[in-house]
Amino acid sequence: MPKLRIALAQVNSTVGDLAGNAQTIIEWTQRASARGADLVLFPEMMLTGYPVEDLALRDSFVDASIAAMQDTAARLAVEGLGDIAVVAGYLDRQWGLAPRTGQPASAALDAAALLHGGDVVVTTAKHHLPNYGVFDEYRYFVPGNRLPVFRLPCEEPGKEADVAIAICEDLWQDGGPVTVTRQAGAGLLVVPNASPYERGKDAERLELCVNRAAEAGATLAYVNMMGGQDELVFDGDSIIVTAGGELLARGPQFEEALIVADLDLPNADLNIQPGDAPADPRDGTLMTIHRVALPPPPADSLSHQGTGPVTEEPGRWPAGGSGGSSPRASTSRRPAGPRGVAPPDQQSQHIWPRLDPLAEVYAALVTSVRDYVVKNGFGSAILALSGGIDSALTATIAADAIGPQHVHVVLMPSRHSSEHSVSDAEELVKRQGVHARTVPIQPMVDAFQAELDLTGLAAENLQARVRGMILMGLSNAEGHLALTTGNKSELATGYSTLYGDSAGGFGPIKDVPKTLVWDLARWRNADAASQGETPPIPENSITKPPSAELSPGQLDSDSLPDYQVLDAILDDYVVKDLGVAGLVPGAGGPRGRDGGPGRVQAAPVPARAQDHPA
């Protein structure tokens, strides 16, 4: 039985950075080589980053991706890595496709390439294109119709394994490459992924991999991207399972890692020679099995040494809270792992423990902020700090993401600001060590009022807009990324001010319901206390009734239902797309159904629901 050493490179790539992503492929293949790997698997769209969106419609970018993959193959050989099989995602093109209405003009493919011996040996493309949720891939890609199966010689003479390649969504839909893998008799199915994080997805992902491995009749190696890209965040959580459902390896969540494991695979049928054969994917389409054979490794190739995963490999992103340099100048340092993460236990060296539900969400938020700052070339972030729970949590996430020395907060009290709001904000600054300044807004508000004489809601919103102007002015003058502090409950019901508290470049908690904001704040404080640290968020910011403080004695409950009720309604109405009649029982009346959907429909900007914190 052939023994194959595989390395899953669970890494972070950047959309559009072909040179940087290619260098990551080189560096992590070197690390895998040092561990004696025969095969290295990188995520979907590794070379281009994911999601490429409209870059896929540019012929020049598709051409650059193809050329960069060819160059990467050649560089691997120059670096002495040509004898290792490397599978990595990139953007390819379907040549000779006749133009037609509704088909992407670039004929782009969400592809993966097998690199070996200095060449791109074979390519494949995603067969099933997702067009739901955050995905819109029919707009950008044409589907693939070929399953490559490459024969990989193993260390023992005469032992070879057949390896098939599928891509991400090909696992999530029935039929297609998984079905054809069984027909091809491959012993291993490798699957590059860029699967965005959703709450609770880790259990669903493992179940999917177990079921598809059984369907394919093959060991399944699933590598997932890690990191944030604009409104998406990827959690890693790479997996290897046998055809019988045994979990062999599982990578960490929200952390780069090289997961190395030895696989016992069935010997390839040497009577089946390279070439093409038709296959029925049982999804109403036609596919081709395309077989190639790789040459045997040289006699002096490295033997396998060690079997454990790499847990201390340096990554590319800055460690939050360490050092004083700019985040964008620190990309050679490995990011600090998410809070609550432990290395694999000693009894199961290939399997990292799972994060608890709140630690998982918090890690997603920190990852998204860190990567948005770094990948967009910012050196720091700025936000308004009111003393309330939303801005307190946002400031804490930012400090954990890029370090408190790179976080600037602005206290902007008005005549309606309570004494405890100012003191709570000052206490957070003291606890976390972020940069702070105070800019009283009342003189500016009075100047506007002298000319406009606004009343009611317009006068309340004027205060928020003055604060937004101050924040954006400082962002523009000093080069900080402006973070907004609105949560999902407020944004869905229009309980925010256009050009006011909604002004900024990135909203860390825009997909976090208010009740979850409180839960995350309590969890973060408890996690700090458990490690002997000072809780970063003042207790009063968590326990006091929420208020925008734009009028005397104002509370959120004056115009919104209780957040426990509201968030349950919004989850049904916005996320699950239920109609009013199908909402949670007992939620009727002005503080129930009418207090939720009615506000969503009347919100000045339609809420775009997402199923992942970003």
C-alpha positions in Angstrom: 0.0 0.0 0.0 1.6 3.4 -1.0 2.4 5.8 1.8 2.0 9.4 0.8 3.0 12.4 2.9 0.7 15.4 2.2 1.0 18.9 3.4 -2.0 21.3 3.6 -0.8 24.9 3.4 -3.6 26.7 5.2 -2.5 30.2 4.3 -3.7 33.8 3.7 -3.6 35.3 0.2 -4.4 38.8 -1.1 -6.7 39.6 -4.0 -4.6 40.9 -6.9 -1.2 40.4 -5.4 0.1 37.8 -7.8 3.8 38.3 -6.9 3.1 38.2 -3.1 0.9 35.1 -3.4 3.4 33.4 -5.7 6.1 34.0 -3.1 3.9 32.4 -0.5 3.5 29.3 -2.6 7.3 29.1 -2.9 8.0 29.7 0.8 5.3 27.2 2.1 6.4 24.6 -0.4 9.9 25.0 1.0 8.5 24.4 4.5 6.6 21.4 3.3 9.8 20.0 1.6 11.6 20.3 4.9 8.9 18.0 6.4 9.4 15.5 3.6 6.1 16.2 1.8 5.4 14.4 -1.5 2.4 16.6 -2.2 1.5 20.2 -1.1 -2.0 21.5 -1.4 -2.9 25.2 -1.4 -6.3 26.9 -1.3 -8.7 27.9 -4.1 -7.6 30.9 -6.0 -4.3 30.9 -4.0 -2.4 32.8 -6.7 -5.0 35.5 -7.3 -6.7 35.8 -4.0 -10.4 35.2 -3.5 -12.9 36.6 -4.3 -11.5 38.1 -7.5 -14.9 39.4 -8.5 -14.7 41.8 -11.5 -10.9 41.2 -11.9 -12.0 37.9 -13.5 -13.6 39.9 -16.3 -10.4 41.6 -17.2 -8.5 39.8 -20.0 -5.3 41.4 -18.8 -5.6 40.0 -15.3 -6.6 36.5 -16.5 -3.5 36.6 -18.7 -1.3 37.7 -15.8 -2.6 34.9 -13.6 -1.9 32.3 -16.2 1.6 33.7 -16.8 2.3 33.9 -13.0 1.3 30.3 -12.5 3.7 29.2 -15.2 6.4 31.3 -13.7 5.7 29.9 -10.2 6.2 26.3 -11.6 9.5 27.3 -13.0 10.6 29.0 -9.8 9.8 25.9 -7.8 12.2 23.9 -9.9 14.9 26.6 -9.6 14.5 26.4 -5.9 15.1 22.7 -5.9 11.4 21.9 -5.3 10.5 20.6 -8.7 10.1 17.0 -7.5 7.3 17.9 -5.1 3.8 17.9 -6.6 2.1 21.2 -5.8 -1.6 21.9 -6.4 -2.7 25.6 -6.2 -5.7 27.6 -7.3 -5.6 30.4 -9.8 -7.5 32.1 -12.6 -7.4 30.4 -16.0 -9.3 30.7 -19.3 -11.5 28.4 -21.3 -9.9 28.8 -24.8 -11.9 28.6 -27.9 -15.3 29.2 -26.3 -17.7 30.9 -28.6 -19.1 34.2 -27.1 -22.7 34.2 -26.1 -25.1 36.4 -24.1 -24.8 35.8 -20.4 -21.4 34.2 -20.6 -18.4 36.0 -19.1 -16.5 37.6 -22.0 -13.2 36.6 -20.5 -14.2 32.9 -20.4 -12.5 32.8 -17.0 -12.1 29.6 -15.0 -11.9 29.2 -11.3 -9.0 26.8 -11.7 -6.4 24.7 -10.0 -3.0 23.7 -11.5 -0.7 20.8 -10.7 2.9 22.0 -10.7 5.8 19.5 -11.1 9.2 19.4 -12.7 9.1 23.1 -13.5 5.9 22.9 -15.5 2.1 23.3 -15.2 1.4 19.6 -15.8 -2.4 19.7 -15.8 -5.2 22.1 -14.9 -8.8 21.7 -13.8 -11.7 24.1 -13.1 -14.6 24.3 -10.7 -17.5 22.3 -12.1 -20.2 23.6 -9.8 -20.4 27.4 -9.7 -22.2 28.7 -6.6 -24.7 31.5 -7.2 -26.3 32.1 -3.7 -25.5 34.0 -0.5 -22.2 35.8 -1.0 -21.4 34.0 -4.2 -22.1 35.3 -7.8 -19.8 33.0 -9.7 -21.9 32.6 -12.9 -21.2 36.3 -13.5 -17.4 35.7 -13.5 -16.6 32.1 -14.5 -17.5 29.3 -16.9 -17.8 25.8 -15.5 -15.1 23.2 -15.9 -15.9 19.7 -17.2 -12.7 17.7 -16.7 -11.5 15.7 -13.7 -7.7 15.4 -13.7 -6.2 12.3 -12.1 -2.5 12.3 -11.7 -0.4 9.2 -10.8 2.1 10.1 -8.1 5.0 7.7 -7.4 5.5 7.1 -3.7 8.7 6.4 -1.8 8.6 2.6 -2.1 9.5 1.4 -5.7 6.4 0.2 -7.6 4.0 2.0 -5.3 1.9 4.7 -6.9 -1.2 6.5 -6.0 -3.9 8.1 -8.2 -4.9 11.6 -7.0 -7.9 13.5 -8.3 -8.6 17.2 -8.0 -11.9 19.0 -7.3 -12.5 22.6 -6.2 -14.6 23.9 -3.2 -18.3 24.0 -4.4 -17.7 20.7 -6.2 -18.1 19.1 -2.7 -21.2 21.1 -1.7 -23.3 20.0 -4.6 -24.3 16.5 -5.7 -22.8 14.8 -8.7 -19.9 16.2 -10.7 -16.2 15.6 -9.7 -16.9 13.7 -6.5 -19.0 11.1 -8.4 -16.5 10.9 -11.2 -13.7 10.4 -8.7 -15.2 7.1 -7.7 -15.6 6.1 -11.4 -11.9 7.0 -11.9 -10.8 4.8 -9.0 -8.6 7.5 -7.4 -7.3 6.8 -3.9 -7.1 10.4 -2.9 -9.3 13.5 -3.7 -7.6 16.8 -3.0 -9.9 19.9 -2.8 -8.6 23.5 -2.7 -11.2 25.8 -1.0 -12.0 29.4 -0.3 -15.0 28.7 1.9 -16.1 31.7 3.9 -16.7 31.5 7.6 -20.3 31.2 9.0 -21.3 30.5 12.6 -21.4 26.8 13.2 -20.0 25.9 9.8 -17.2 23.7 11.2 -19.5 20.9 12.1 -21.3 21.1 8.8 -17.9 21.1 7.0 -16.7 18.0 8.7 -19.9 16.1 8.0 -19.7 17.2 4.3 -16.1 15.9 4.0 -17.0 12.6 5.6 -20.0 12.1 3.3 -18.1 13.1 0.1 -15.1 10.9 1.0 -17.5 7.9 1.3 -19.2 8.9 -2.0 -15.8 9.2 -3.8 -14.5 6.0 -2.2 -11.3 7.9 -1.5 -9.4 9.7 1.2 -10.3 13.4 1.0 -7.9 16.3 1.7 -9.7 19.6 2.1 -7.5 22.7 2.5 -9.3 26.0 3.2 -8.1 29.6 2.9 -7.5 31.6 6.1 -7.8 35.4 6.5 -10.0 38.3 5.7 -10.8 39.8 2.3 -13.1 42.8 2.2 -16.5 41.6 3.5 -15.5 37.9 3.7 -13.4 36.1 6.3 -12.0 32.6 5.9 -11.4 30.4 8.9 -9.0 27.7 7.7 -10.2 24.5 9.5 -8.6 22.2 6.9 -9.5 18.6 7.1 -8.3 15.1 6.0 -10.7 12.2 6.3 -10.6 8.6 5.0 -13.2 7.0 2.8 -14.4 5.2 5.9 -15.0 8.5 7.8 -11.9 8.5 10.1 -10.6 12.0 10.8 -6.9 12.0 10.2 -6.0 15.7 10.5 -7.7 19.0 11.2 -6.1 22.4 11.1 -6.7 25.4 13.4 -9.3 28.0 13.0 -8.3 31.6 12.0 -4.6 30.8 11.9 -2.1 29.9 9.2 -0.7 26.4 9.5 1.0 23.7 7.7 -0.8 20.4 8.4 1.3 17.4 7.5 0.1 13.8 7.6 1.0 10.4 6.2 -1.6 8.7 4.2 -2.0 5.0 3.4 -3.6 4.9 0.0 -4.5 2.1 -2.4 -2.1 1.2 -5.1 -3.0 2.6 -8.5 -4.2 0.2 -11.2 -1.1 0.1 -13.3 -3.1 -1.3 -16.2 -4.9 2.0 -16.6 -2.7 4.3 -18.7 -2.6 8.1 -19.1 -5.2 9.5 -21.4 -8.8 10.7 -21.6 -12.0 8.8 -20.9 -15.7 10.0 -20.8 -17.5 10.0 -17.5 -21.1 10.5 -16.3 -21.1 13.0 -13.4 -24.8 12.3 -12.8 -25.8 15.9 -12.7 -27.0 16.3 -16.3 -23.6 17.3 -17.8 -20.7 15.4 -19.3 -17.2 15.2 -17.9 -13.8 13.8 -19.0 -11.4 11.9 -16.8 -7.9 13.2 -17.8 -5.1 10.9 -16.5 -1.4 11.9 -16.4 1.6 10.2 -14.7 4.4 12.0 -12.9 8.0 10.7 -13.1 9.4 8.9 -10.1 11.4 11.0 -7.6 15.2 11.0 -7.8 16.9 8.3 -5.8 18.5 10.9 -3.5 15.2 12.6 -2.5 14.6 13.2 1.2 13.0 10.5 3.2 10.1 11.2 5.4 11.1 12.7 8.8 8.6 13.3 11.5 4.8 13.2 11.3 3.5 16.1 13.4 2.0 19.3 12.1 3.9 22.5 12.0 2.6 24.7 14.8 5.2 27.4 14.9 5.7 28.3 11.2 6.0 32.1 10.6 3.2 33.6 8.7 2.9 36.8 6.7 0.7 39.0 8.9 1.5 41.2 11.9 1.0 40.1 15.5 -1.6 42.3 17.2 -0.1 44.2 20.2 3.6 43.3 19.5 6.2 45.8 18.6 5.8 49.4 17.7 6.1 49.4 13.9 3.3 49.9 11.4 1.2 46.9 10.6 1.9 47.3 6.9 5.7 47.3 7.6 5.4 44.1 9.6 4.1 41.5 7.2 6.9 39.1 7.7 5.7 38.3 11.2 3.3 35.5 12.0 0.0 36.8 13.4 -0.8 36.1 17.0 -3.3 33.2 17.0 -6.9 33.8 18.0 -7.6 34.1 21.7 -8.5 30.7 23.2 -6.5 28.7 20.6 -4.3 25.9 21.8 -1.9 23.7 19.8 -3.0 20.2 19.0 -3.2 18.0 22.1 -0.4 15.5 22.7 -2.6 12.5 22.0 -3.7 13.6 18.5 -0.9 15.7 17.0 -2.7 16.3 13.7 -5.9 17.7 15.2 -6.3 21.1 16.6 -9.1 21.7 19.2 -12.1 23.7 18.2 -12.8 27.2 19.4 -15.9 27.7 21.5 -18.7 29.5 19.7 -18.0 33.0 21.0 -14.2 32.7 20.7 -14.8 31.6 17.1 -16.9 34.7 16.2 -14.4 37.0 18.0 -11.5 35.4 16.1 -13.4 36.1 12.8 -13.9 39.7 13.7 -10.3 40.2 14.7 -9.1 38.5 11.5 -11.3 40.6 9.3 -10.1 43.9 10.8 -6.5 42.9 10.8 -6.5 41.9 7.1 -8.6 44.8 6.0 -6.1 47.2 7.5 -3.0 45.4 6.2 -4.2 44.4 2.8 -5.4 47.9 2.0 -2.1 49.5 3.1 -3.2 51.3 6.2 -0.9 51.7 9.2 -3.6 52.5 11.8 -7.3 52.8 12.5 -9.5 55.5 14.1 -13.0 55.3 15.6 -15.4 57.3 17.7 -15.4 56.1 21.4 -18.6 57.0 23.2 -18.4 54.9 26.3 -21.2 52.6 25.0 -20.9 48.9 24.3 -20.6 49.1 20.5 -17.7 51.4 20.3 -16.0 49.7 23.3 -16.2 46.3 21.5 -15.0 47.8 18.2 -12.0 49.4 19.9 -11.2 46.1 21.6 -11.4 44.2 18.4 -9.2 46.7 16.6 -6.6 46.7 19.4 -6.4 42.9 19.3 -6.2 42.9 15.5 -3.4 45.5 14.9 -2.2 46.4 18.4 -3.3 49.3 20.6 -0.4 51.4 19.5 -2.0 51.5 16.0 -5.5 52.4 17.3 -6.8 56.0 17.7 -10.0 56.9 19.4 -11.8 60.2 19.5 -14.1 61.1 22.4 -16.7 63.7 21.1 -19.0 64.6 24.0 -22.0 66.9 23.6 -24.4 68.5 26.0 -26.4 65.3 26.0 -23.4 63.0 26.9 -23.7 61.6 30.4 -20.9 61.8 32.8 -20.5 58.0 32.9 -20.2 57.8 29.1 -17.1 60.1 29.2 -15.6 58.3 32.2 -16.3 54.8 30.7 -14.6 55.8 27.5 -11.6 57.2 29.4 -11.4 54.0 31.5 -11.2 51.9 28.3 -8.4 54.1 27.0 -6.6 53.6 30.3 -7.1 49.8 30.2 -6.0 49.2 26.6 -3.4 51.9 26.0 -4.9 53.2 22.7 -4.3 56.7 21.5 -7.1 59.1 22.5 -8.1 62.7 22.0 -11.2 64.6 23.1 -13.0 66.9 20.7 -16.1 68.5 22.2 -18.7 68.9 19.5 -21.1 71.4 21.1 -19.5 74.5 19.6 -19.7 73.0 16.1 -23.3 71.9 16.6 -24.2 75.3 17.8 -22.6 76.9 14.8 -24.7 74.8 12.4 -27.8 75.4 14.5 -27.3 79.2 14.3 -27.7 78.9 10.5 -30.1 76.0 10.2 -32.3 76.0 13.4 -33.0 72.3 13.1 -35.4 70.5 15.4 -36.4 66.9 16.3 -34.7 64.1 14.6 -32.8 66.4 12.2 -31.2 68.1 15.3 -30.3 64.7 16.8 -28.8 63.5 13.5 -26.8 66.8 13.2 -24.8 65.7 16.2 -23.9 62.4 14.7 -23.0 64.1 11.4 -20.7 66.5 13.1 -19.0 63.5 14.7 -18.7 61.8 11.4 -17.1 64.9 9.8 -14.5 65.1 12.6 -13.7 61.4 12.3 -13.4 61.5 8.5 -11.4 64.7 8.7 -8.8 63.1 11.0 -8.8 60.0 8.9 -8.1 62.0 5.8 -5.4 64.2 7.5 -3.5 61.4 9.3 -4.1 58.4 7.1 -6.0 56.2 9.5 -8.7 53.7 8.4 -12.0 55.0 9.9 -14.0 52.2 11.6 -17.7 52.5 12.1 -19.3 51.1 15.2 -22.9 50.2 14.1 -24.2 46.7 14.9 -26.5 44.6 12.7 -29.6 45.4 14.8 -29.2 49.1 14.4 -28.3 49.0 10.7 -31.2 46.7 9.8 -33.7 49.0 11.4 -32.2 52.3 10.2 -31.1 53.2 13.8 -28.0 55.0 12.5 -27.3 58.3 10.8 -26.2 58.5 7.1 -23.0 60.6 6.9 -22.8 60.4 10.7 -22.0 57.2 12.6 -22.3 55.3 9.4 -19.3 57.2 7.9 -16.2 55.1 7.6 -14.2 52.6 5.6 -15.0 49.4 7.4 -17.6 48.2 9.9 -16.2 45.4 12.1 -19.5 44.6 13.8 -21.9 45.4 11.0 -23.1 41.8 10.9 -23.2 41.3 14.7 -26.6 41.6 16.4 -26.8 43.7 19.5 -27.3 40.7 21.8 -24.2 39.1 20.4 -22.3 42.3 20.9 -23.0 42.0 24.7 -22.1 38.3 24.7 -18.8 39.0 22.9 -17.9 41.8 25.3 -18.5 39.6 28.3 -16.6 36.7 26.7 -13.6 38.9 25.9 -13.5 40.2 29.5 -13.8 36.7 30.9 -11.1 35.5 28.7 -8.8 38.2 29.8 -9.5 37.5 33.5 -8.9 33.8 33.0 -5.4 34.7 31.8 -4.7 37.1 34.6 -5.2 40.2 32.4 -7.2 43.3 33.1 -10.6 43.0 31.3 -10.4 45.5 28.4 -14.0 46.7 28.5 -15.4 48.6 31.5 -18.2 46.7 33.1 -20.5 49.8 33.1 -20.2 49.9 29.3 -21.7 46.4 29.2 -24.4 46.7 31.9 -25.8 50.2 31.3 -29.0 50.7 29.1 -27.9 51.5 25.5 -28.5 55.0 24.3 -27.5 57.2 21.4 -27.4 60.2 23.8 -28.7 62.6 21.1 -31.5 64.0 23.3 -32.1 64.4 27.0 -32.7 61.0 28.8 -32.8 59.1 25.5 -32.7 55.3 25.5 -32.8 52.8 22.6 -35.8 51.2 24.1 -37.8 54.5 23.5 -38.0 53.6 19.8 -36.9 50.0 19.4 -38.2 46.7 20.9 -36.2 44.9 23.5 -33.0 43.7 21.7 -33.7 40.1 22.7 -37.0 40.3 20.8 -35.7 42.4 18.0 -32.7 40.2 17.2 -34.9 37.1 17.1 -37.2 38.9 14.6 -34.3 40.2 12.5 -32.8 36.7 12.3 -36.0 35.3 10.9 -36.8 38.3 8.7 -33.4 39.4 7.4 -31.3 36.2 7.5 -33.9 33.5 7.0 -36.1 35.6 4.7 -39.3 34.7 6.5 -42.4 36.8 5.9 -44.2 38.7 8.7 -46.6 35.8 9.2 -43.8 33.4 9.8 -41.9 35.3 12.5 -41.2 34.2 16.0 -44.4 33.5 18.0 -45.6 36.2 20.3 -43.6 38.9 18.5 -46.7 40.9 17.3 -47.6 44.5 18.2 -45.6 47.7 18.0 -42.7 46.2 20.0 -42.8 42.9 18.0 -43.5 42.3 14.4 -44.3 45.9 13.6 -41.3 47.1 15.6 -38.9 45.0 13.5 -39.9 44.4 9.9 -41.6 47.8 9.7 -38.4 49.5 10.7 -36.4 47.4 8.3 -38.7 48.3 5.4 -38.5 51.9 6.3 -34.8 52.0 6.8 -33.1 54.7 4.6 -30.6 52.1 3.2 -31.8 48.5 2.6 -30.0 46.1 4.8 -27.9 43.6 3.0 -27.8 40.5 5.2 -24.7 38.4 5.4 -24.3 35.0 7.1 -20.8 35.6 8.3 -19.2 38.2 10.6 -16.9 40.5 8.7 
